[in-house]
Each structure stands twice: as C-alpha cells, then as structure tokens.
Amino acid sequence: MALISAMYPVAEQVGASRIVKGVAIPHPCGDPSLPAELDAQLRREIVSTALKALEAKVDTTTVFTPKVGANA
C-alpha cells in the first residue's frame, strides 16, 4: 500500500510504510489553483510517484516526494 497524504508526519506516526507527499489537505492529489495543464502534470507526477513507491522494497517507513509542484 502507498498512502498519498499532505499530512505525511501523521502518516509516519501511524506506521504507514510507503508515504507519498501530497499537495494540501483538501487537495492531496492536485492543485486547483494551477492552470489545468500544470494541475494535470502535478497529478500525473503524484500518481507516478505512488506507483514507484508500490514497486520499491522498503523495510521501514519511507517518504516519497513527487518531483514537481510545491513539493519539488
């Protein structure tokens, strides 16, 4: 399982093994304030990062950060 969350410290505290940093609490998988094309690019990168997290072998809690947007 990979958890996409803007509150990644909380996800760490509850023991999630794969955490993907989200954008914001009301919109973890995008940013509606961005132009549509940039928002779509951000959403694709977050989902791509989550898929990579699922493929990764982890032994402890691991935080994955998308390479675009506010988290870059």
GULOLUM-683894 format. One record per atom (N, C-alpha, C, O): y, x negated, z negated; residue in one letter. Coordinates in steps of 0.05 Angstrom, whole numbers, plus 5000, padded with zeros to 4 digits. Each point is the difference from the previous one (the first is absolute). Layout:
N
YXZA;...
//
This chain:
72
497749835000M;502350175000M;502549825000M;500149804987M;501950295028A;502649874999A;502150214993A;500050225011A;501649724969L;502050184990L;502849925010L;500949784995L;500450405020I;502849955009I;501850124979I;499950244995I;501849604993S;501750094978S;502649854999S;500049765003S;502150394992A;502649874995A;500149914971A;501749844992A;496650264992M;499849934971M;497749814996M;498250064984M;501749725030Y;497749834999Y;499549884972Y;497749944994Y;504350014989P;499349914973P;498350204985P;498349924984P;502250345020V;498450204986V;497250005012V;498050024985V;501849945041A;497349995013A;498549764989A;497550024996A;503849764999E;498749764988E;499150064972E;497749934992E;503950214993Q;499350074972Q;497550184998Q;498549984981Q;501250195039V;497750184998V;497549885013V;497950135001V;502449635010G;497649865010G;499350035029G;497749955008G;504250145009A;499450025028A;499449735011A;501449804993A;496650175024S;499249735009S;501649915025S;500649765002S;500250425015R;501649945024R;502450185001R;499850245002R;502649634995I;502550164999I;501749915023I;500549765004I;500550435011V;501949955022V;502750104991V;500350234992V;501749595009K;502750084992K;501150215019K;500249965024K;500650274964G;501350215015G;503049964999G;501149824987G;500450365027V;502949985003V;501450124975V;501549864987V;498050395007A;501450144979A;498250224989A;498250085014A;502450014962I;498350204987I;499850255018I;497750105004I;504550025006P;499650245016P;498949955028P;499050195013P;501149564996H;499149945027H;498649735000H;501149805010H;496450184979P;498749744998P;499249895028P;499749765003P;499950415016C;499149915027C;502150025021C;499350055024C;503249924970G;502150015020G;502750024987G;500350014976G;501749995042D;502850024990D;501550195019D;500949915021D;499450344972P;501350195017P;503049945006P;501150125018P;500149704967S;502749935006S;500349805023S;502249965010S;495649934999L;500049825023L;499950165026L;499150235000L;501849655022P;499650135026P;497050055005P;498449844990P;500950365025A;497250085004A;498349775009A;497749974990A;503249865028E;498449785010E;499449804978E;497749904998E;504350034986L;499649814978L;498250114978L;498449864989L;501950405006D;498350134980D;497150005009D;498249944984D;501450125041A;497249995011A;498849724998A;497749964993A;504049845013Q;499049724998Q;499349934971Q;498049874995Q;503750224986L;499449954972L;497550144991L;498349884987L;501350375021R;497650154993R;497549875011R;498049984987R;502249935039R;497749865011R;499349744985R;497649954996R;504449904996E;499549754985E;498850064973E;498249854991E;502750364995I;498850064974I;497150085003I;498349914985I;501150265035V;497250085004V;498349765009V;497749974992V;503449865025S;498649765009S;499449824976S;497849884998S;504150094985T;499649844976T;497850124982T;498449854989T;501650415009A;497950134984A;497349965012A;498049964985A;501850055041L;497449955013L;499149714996L;497649954995L;504249865006K;499449724994K;499149974971K;498249844994K;503150314988A;499249994972A;497250094996A;498549894984A;500750325031L;497250104998L;498049805010L;497849994989L;503049845030E;498249805010E;499849754982E;498149855002E;503950114982A;500249764984A;498050014976A;499750214988A;499149565007K;498349984976K;501949934977K;501449805001K;498550364978V;501749954977V;498250004975V;498150154997V;502649674984D;498649994974D;501650124978D;498950094980D;503849915023T;501850114980T;502050175015T;499950035024T;501950094961T;502150165012T;501649835019T;500949784993T;499550315031T;501449865021T;502150185012T;499550235007T;503049674995V;502250155012V;500549905028V;500449765004V;499650425015F;500649935028F;502750115007F;500750224993F;500949615021T;502750085007T;500350025030T;499549805014T;501450434996P;500550035029P;502249805008P;501749934984P;498249985042K;501949805009K;502650105011K;501649845009K;498950424991V;502550115010V;501250184979V;498750084980V;503850005024G;501450194983G;501149874974G;500449764999G;500050414982A;501249924975A;498349804984A;501049854983A;496450155023N;498249824985N;499549735013N;498649844989N;502750115034A;499549755014A;501249774986A;499849775009A;
//
